[in-house]
Amino acid sequence: MDLTQTWLVVGIPGLAIAGGLFAGRSAYRALLGFAALVVLIIVFLTVPGDTLSAGAIGMVGVILLAAGRGTNVDDEHYEHHERRRRFTTTAGAGTDTSSDAG
């Protein structure tokens, strides 16, 4: 398999899967995303005559790690749906609307 076929069969779908795993702030999914990037690096290191693609995928992993994906920085970041108080039942206004109240 040459370089173009490897990118079409393995590289592009692999990067799409890894990118989907990095969406959001889940540390578990980020670790799976890093594992997917490592697998892609190994695949592209085995393609004869090309190590530039493996280096480029490795740089994507380095940039994601430098951005704090999968680290404890993600634990301190809250998404908008985790902080909202409006329209939820966990922080009600103190009024009881049930029929058996009082």
N, C-alpha and C positions, 0 to 999 in steps of 0.2 A: 504494500500500500504506500503510495507516495504522500507527499505533504498535503496536497489539496484534498485528496480523499480522506485523509486523517482529520483535517479540519471539518470537512462536511459531515463525516460519520460520527466523530467523537468530540471534536473541539467545540463546535457551536452548540450542540445539545448539552454538553457538559458545562459550558459556561452559563447557559440559560438555567440549568438546574442549580448550579452554585449561586447564581445571582438571586434566584428565588429563595434559596435557603438563607441568604443574608438580609432579606426583607424583614422588617420589624426589628425588635430588640431582644430576641430570644437567644440566650447564650448557648443552649443546646443545639438549636438550628445553625448557629454560627460555627460551632465546632464541626457539625456535619458539612457545612459549606467549605471549611478549611480542608477537611478530609477529601472532598470532591476536587478541590484545587490540587491537592497533592497527587491524587490519582491522575489528573490531567497532566501534571508535570512529568510523572513517570511515563505516561503514554507518549508524550512528545519527546522525551529523552530517548525512547527506543526507535523513533523514526530516523532512518538513516539520512545523514547529511543536514540535519536541522536541530540546532539547540537554541536558536533564537526564540522560537515559539514557547519553549519551556521556560526560558528566562522571562518572557513577557507575562506569562501566566503567573510565574513566581512573583513578579513585581506587583501584579494585581493583589495577590495575597498579602504582600508586605504593606501595601497601601491600606488595605482593609484592616489589618492588624494595627497599623499606626493610627487609624481613625478610631480605634477602640472597640471594634466589633468583636463580640465574644469575650470581652474582658469584664472586670467589675465596674467599668464605666457604664455599661449597659444596665447594671442593677440600680444605679442612681437616677437613670432617666425614666420618666413616666410618660406613657403615651396619653393623648388627650382623653381617651375613654376610661383611663384608670383614675383620673382625678375629678371627673365631673360629678356633681352632686345633684344636678337637675334631672328630673325624669327617672330617678332610680328609687328603688325601694329600700336601699340600705341606709340612707340618711333622710328619712321622712321628716316632715315638718312637725310631727308630734300629734297630728290629728288622726283619729281612728275612724275609718270609714266602714268598718265591719258592722253587720246588722246586730250582733250580740253585744255591742259595747254598752256598758253601764246600765 
